[in-house]
Amino acid sequence: MLEAAGYRGEFGLSLFKRRPRLKPPEQPEPSGGSIVEPSGICGVTGLRPTFGRVSRHGFMTLSWSLDKIGPMCRSVEDCALVLNAIQGPDDHDLSVVDVPFNWDAKLDIRKLRVGYLKAAFSNTQQTPAVDANDRAALEKLRSLGVNLVEVSLPPEPALSVSALITAIIYGEGNAALKDPVEMRPERLVRQDRVVRQNALRLLPAVDYLNASRIRTQLMQQMARAISEIDVYVVPFDYSDYTPNPVATLNTSLTNLTGHPCVVLPHGFNEKGDPTSLTFIGKLFGEAQMLALARAYQQATDWHLKHPKDFS
């Protein structure tokens, strides 16, 4: 669990060590999963905002068109408070859009149009305990007056979503990390990654441009797919353990399209490790997404519990 939690960076490892108290909030920068993966595996609440919601100024760049800044906190409401403080333009990061964050903790969630990714809940490839937690989460939402409707993701393109992310991250990452790799390679701990980084500099410009073009098409398809809903629910993507194929696709796809998500705990598995649930919102729809997630969290107490070894 320590290795998996730290797979996306040292944020996961530091989070796991402090998980029982979790102070102060973490603010990692995800390009592939540095918020959602550690949060979901360690049983805390992690918010990945819409691309363009929060300035990346002062953070290390990996991928200019994928990097996002978001908090990891005890609760959904804590994430909302942090987001309110850090969102908006700062005259440094020109990708940031000036869109209001109209957070209302008392929003009537029964008025929200809420979907659930049925294919991800039907073929989870997870353990019985994880499946039971997923089913219980859907039932809890229904008990709160939420009418869940089925939603589906756009069909995966011929060039897989994971291949698209690889082309974009390494295309942009090689430009962003050129100096440390070329000028100070002996100071980098993982020499095997230096070799890989140099090899991936051979990525053709054509591949990067094609990936960007297909990405734009996916953004348009995703907008149509969720045009009739405000938020949708999907099982957490345990990609470092036993991947749920549809949930894994959802994580990668919404990362490419820039959609916000919040991950929060919803129980424990057979080993006593935290399990989690994911809420996906519309672009700049964090307020509605967080209101629904907060209502679920307030109706349960999983965010207040710890694994038995951390009691």
C-alpha positions as CSV (number, residue, x, y, z in Angstrom):
1,M,0.0,0.0,0.0
2,L,2.9,2.4,0.7
3,E,4.4,1.7,-2.7
4,A,1.1,2.1,-4.5
5,A,0.2,5.2,-2.6
6,G,3.5,6.7,-3.5
7,Y,3.5,5.5,-7.0
8,R,2.4,8.9,-8.4
9,G,4.9,10.8,-6.3
10,E,5.9,11.5,-2.8
11,F,2.6,13.1,-2.0
12,G,1.0,9.7,-1.6
13,L,3.7,8.5,0.8
14,S,3.6,11.6,2.9
15,L,-0.2,11.5,2.9
16,F,-0.2,7.9,4.1
17,K,2.1,8.6,6.9
18,R,-0.1,11.5,8.2
19,R,-3.4,10.1,7.3
20,P,-4.8,9.8,10.8
21,R,-4.6,13.6,11.3
22,L,-4.0,15.0,7.8
23,K,-2.8,18.5,8.7
24,P,-2.3,20.7,6.8
25,P,-4.1,20.0,3.4
26,E,-1.9,18.7,0.6
27,Q,-1.8,20.4,-2.8
28,P,-0.3,18.0,-5.4
29,E,-0.1,18.7,-9.1
30,P,-1.6,15.8,-11.1
31,S,-1.0,15.0,-14.7
32,G,-1.9,11.4,-14.5
33,G,-3.3,10.7,-11.0
34,S,-1.3,12.5,-8.3
35,I,-4.4,13.6,-6.5
36,V,-7.0,10.8,-7.1
37,E,-4.7,7.8,-6.7
38,P,-3.1,8.6,-3.3
39,S,-6.4,10.0,-2.0
40,G,-8.4,6.9,-2.9
41,I,-5.9,4.4,-1.8
42,C,-5.2,6.2,1.5
43,G,-8.8,6.9,2.4
44,V,-8.9,10.7,2.3
45,T,-10.8,13.2,0.2
46,G,-9.0,14.5,-2.9
47,L,-10.2,17.1,-5.4
48,R,-8.9,17.4,-8.9
49,P,-10.4,20.7,-10.2
50,T,-11.2,21.5,-13.8
51,F,-8.2,22.3,-16.0
52,G,-7.9,26.1,-15.9
53,R,-9.6,26.6,-12.5
54,V,-6.4,26.9,-10.4
55,S,-3.1,28.5,-11.3
56,R,0.0,26.2,-11.6
57,H,2.4,29.1,-11.0
58,G,5.2,28.1,-8.7
59,F,4.6,24.3,-9.1
60,M,6.9,22.1,-11.1
61,T,5.7,21.6,-14.7
62,L,5.3,18.2,-16.2
63,S,2.6,18.6,-18.8
64,W,1.3,22.1,-19.6
65,S,-2.0,20.9,-21.0
66,L,-2.7,18.3,-18.3
67,D,-1.3,19.7,-15.0
68,K,-3.9,20.7,-12.4
69,I,-3.6,21.8,-8.8
70,G,-6.0,20.5,-6.1
71,P,-6.3,19.8,-2.4
72,M,-6.2,16.6,-0.4
73,C,-8.2,17.0,2.8
74,R,-10.1,15.3,5.5
75,S,-13.5,16.1,4.0
76,V,-15.3,17.4,1.0
77,E,-16.1,20.6,2.7
78,D,-12.4,21.2,3.5
79,C,-11.6,20.7,-0.2
80,A,-14.3,23.2,-1.1
81,L,-12.8,25.8,1.3
82,V,-9.3,25.3,0.0
83,L,-10.5,25.5,-3.6
84,N,-12.3,28.7,-2.9
85,A,-9.0,30.2,-1.6
86,I,-6.8,29.0,-4.5
87,Q,-9.0,29.2,-7.5
88,G,-9.1,32.0,-10.1
89,P,-6.6,34.0,-12.2
90,D,-3.3,35.3,-10.8
91,D,-1.8,37.0,-13.8
92,H,0.9,34.3,-14.0
93,D,-0.8,31.2,-15.4
94,L,-2.7,32.4,-18.5
95,S,-4.6,29.1,-18.8
96,V,-6.7,30.0,-15.8
97,V,-10.3,31.1,-16.6
98,D,-12.2,33.6,-14.4
99,V,-15.3,31.4,-13.6
100,P,-17.1,31.8,-10.3
101,F,-17.0,29.0,-7.8
102,N,-20.5,29.3,-6.3
103,W,-20.2,26.8,-3.5
104,D,-23.4,26.2,-1.6
105,A,-23.1,23.5,1.1
106,K,-26.9,23.5,1.5
107,L,-27.7,22.9,-2.2
108,D,-30.8,20.7,-2.6
109,I,-29.1,17.7,-4.2
110,R,-32.5,16.3,-5.2
111,K,-32.6,18.9,-7.9
112,L,-29.3,17.7,-9.4
113,R,-29.3,15.5,-12.5
114,V,-27.1,12.6,-11.3
115,G,-25.8,9.8,-13.4
116,Y,-23.8,6.6,-12.7
117,L,-21.4,4.8,-14.9
118,K,-23.3,1.4,-15.0
119,A,-20.6,-0.4,-17.0
120,A,-18.1,0.4,-14.3
121,F,-20.3,-0.9,-11.5
122,S,-21.3,-4.0,-13.4
123,N,-17.8,-5.3,-14.3
124,T,-15.5,-4.1,-11.5
125,Q,-13.1,-7.1,-11.2
126,Q,-12.8,-6.2,-7.6
127,T,-13.2,-8.2,-4.3
128,P,-16.7,-8.8,-2.8
129,A,-16.1,-6.2,-0.1
130,V,-15.3,-3.5,-2.7
131,D,-18.3,-4.4,-4.8
132,A,-20.5,-4.3,-1.7
133,N,-19.2,-0.9,-0.8
134,D,-19.9,0.3,-4.3
135,R,-23.5,-1.0,-4.2
136,A,-24.0,0.5,-0.7
137,A,-22.9,3.9,-2.0
138,L,-25.4,3.9,-4.8
139,E,-28.2,2.9,-2.4
140,K,-27.2,5.6,0.0
141,L,-27.4,8.2,-2.7
142,R,-30.8,6.9,-3.7
143,S,-31.9,7.1,-0.1
144,L,-31.0,10.8,-0.1
145,G,-33.5,11.4,-2.8
146,V,-31.1,11.2,-5.8
147,N,-32.5,9.8,-9.0
148,L,-29.6,7.9,-10.6
149,V,-29.6,7.6,-14.4
150,E,-27.3,5.4,-16.5
151,V,-24.5,7.1,-18.4
152,S,-21.9,5.8,-20.8
153,L,-18.5,7.1,-21.8
154,P,-17.7,7.9,-25.4
155,P,-16.2,5.0,-27.4
156,E,-12.4,4.7,-26.9
157,P,-10.6,5.9,-30.1
158,A,-8.4,3.6,-32.2
159,L,-5.4,5.2,-30.5
160,S,-6.1,4.2,-26.8
161,V,-6.6,6.8,-24.2
162,S,-3.5,5.6,-22.3
163,A,-1.5,6.0,-25.5
164,L,-2.8,9.6,-25.9
165,I,-1.8,10.5,-22.4
166,T,1.7,9.0,-23.0
167,A,2.2,10.9,-26.2
168,I,1.1,14.2,-24.5
169,I,2.9,13.8,-21.2
170,Y,6.2,12.7,-22.8
171,G,5.9,15.2,-25.6
172,E,5.4,18.1,-23.2
173,G,7.4,16.6,-20.3
174,N,10.5,16.2,-22.3
175,A,10.4,19.9,-23.1
176,A,9.6,20.9,-19.5
177,L,12.3,18.7,-18.0
178,K,15.0,19.3,-20.6
179,D,17.4,21.1,-18.3
180,P,17.6,18.7,-15.4
181,V,17.9,15.7,-17.7
182,E,20.5,17.2,-20.0
183,M,22.5,19.5,-17.7
184,R,22.3,17.7,-14.3
185,P,21.6,14.0,-14.9
186,E,24.0,12.8,-12.2
187,R,21.8,14.6,-9.6
188,L,18.7,12.6,-10.5
189,V,18.1,9.6,-8.3
190,R,16.4,7.3,-10.8
191,Q,19.0,6.9,-13.5
192,D,16.8,4.4,-15.3
193,R,14.3,7.2,-15.8
194,V,17.0,9.5,-17.2
195,V,17.6,6.8,-19.9
196,R,13.9,6.5,-20.6
197,Q,13.4,10.3,-20.7
198,N,16.2,10.6,-23.3
199,A,14.8,7.7,-25.4
200,L,11.3,9.3,-25.4
201,R,12.7,12.5,-26.8
202,L,12.5,10.6,-30.1
203,L,8.7,10.8,-30.0
204,P,7.7,12.2,-33.4
205,A,6.0,15.6,-33.5
206,V,3.4,13.9,-35.7
207,D,2.4,11.6,-32.9
208,Y,2.0,14.4,-30.4
209,L,-0.1,16.5,-32.9
210,N,-2.3,13.5,-33.7
211,A,-2.8,12.8,-30.0
212,S,-3.8,16.4,-29.4
213,R,-6.2,16.3,-32.4
214,I,-7.9,13.1,-31.1
215,R,-8.0,14.6,-27.6
216,T,-10.1,17.6,-28.9
217,Q,-12.5,15.1,-30.5
218,L,-12.8,13.3,-27.1
219,M,-13.6,16.6,-25.4
220,Q,-16.5,17.2,-27.8
221,Q,-17.8,13.7,-27.4
222,M,-17.6,13.9,-23.6
223,A,-19.5,17.1,-23.6
224,R,-22.3,15.4,-25.6
225,A,-22.2,12.3,-23.4
226,I,-22.9,14.2,-20.1
227,S,-25.0,17.0,-21.5
228,E,-28.1,15.9,-19.7
229,I,-26.5,15.5,-16.2
230,D,-24.7,17.6,-13.7
231,V,-22.6,15.0,-11.9
232,Y,-22.0,11.3,-12.3
233,V,-20.7,8.6,-10.0
234,V,-18.1,5.9,-10.8
235,P,-16.1,3.4,-8.8
236,F,-12.6,4.4,-7.8
237,D,-9.9,3.3,-10.2
238,Y,-7.5,1.0,-8.3
239,S,-5.2,1.0,-11.2
240,D,-2.1,0.2,-9.1
241,Y,-3.8,-3.0,-7.7
242,T,-6.6,-4.6,-9.7
243,P,-7.8,-2.2,-12.3
244,N,-11.5,-1.8,-13.0
245,P,-11.4,-1.5,-16.8
246,V,-14.1,1.1,-17.2
247,A,-13.1,3.1,-14.1
248,T,-9.5,3.2,-15.4
249,L,-10.7,4.4,-18.7
250,N,-12.9,7.0,-17.0
251,T,-9.9,8.3,-15.0
252,S,-7.7,8.7,-18.0
253,L,-10.5,10.1,-20.2
254,T,-11.6,12.8,-17.8
255,N,-8.0,13.7,-17.1
256,L,-7.6,14.3,-20.9
257,T,-10.8,16.3,-21.2
258,G,-10.1,18.4,-18.1
259,H,-13.2,17.5,-16.1
260,P,-13.2,17.8,-12.3
261,C,-13.5,14.9,-9.9
262,V,-13.5,14.3,-6.2
263,V,-12.5,11.0,-4.5
264,L,-13.7,10.1,-1.0
265,P,-13.7,7.0,1.2
266,H,-16.7,4.7,1.2
267,G,-15.5,1.7,3.4
268,F,-12.8,-0.8,3.8
269,N,-11.8,-4.0,1.9
270,E,-11.1,-7.5,3.3
271,K,-7.6,-6.5,4.3
272,G,-8.9,-3.4,6.2
273,D,-7.5,-1.0,3.6
274,P,-9.7,2.0,2.6
275,T,-11.9,1.8,-0.5
276,S,-13.2,4.9,-2.3
277,L,-15.8,6.4,-4.6
278,T,-15.4,9.0,-7.4
279,F,-17.7,11.8,-8.4
280,I,-17.2,13.5,-11.8
281,G,-18.5,17.0,-12.5
282,K,-19.0,19.1,-15.6
283,L,-16.3,21.6,-16.7
284,F,-16.2,24.2,-13.9
285,G,-19.1,22.4,-12.2
286,E,-17.2,21.8,-9.0
287,A,-19.9,23.4,-6.8
288,Q,-22.6,20.9,-7.8
289,M,-20.2,18.0,-7.8
290,L,-18.9,18.9,-4.3
291,A,-22.4,19.5,-3.0
292,L,-23.5,16.0,-3.9
293,A,-20.3,14.4,-2.6
294,R,-20.6,16.4,0.7
295,A,-24.2,15.2,1.1
296,Y,-23.0,11.6,0.7
297,Q,-20.1,12.1,3.1
298,Q,-22.4,13.7,5.7
299,A,-24.8,10.8,5.5
300,T,-21.9,8.3,6.2
301,D,-18.9,8.5,8.5
302,W,-16.2,6.8,6.5
303,H,-14.1,9.9,6.4
304,L,-13.9,9.9,10.2
305,K,-12.7,6.3,10.4
306,H,-9.2,5.0,10.2
307,P,-7.7,1.6,9.2
308,K,-7.4,-0.6,12.3
309,D,-3.6,-0.2,12.5
310,F,-4.0,3.6,12.7
311,S,-6.7,3.8,15.4
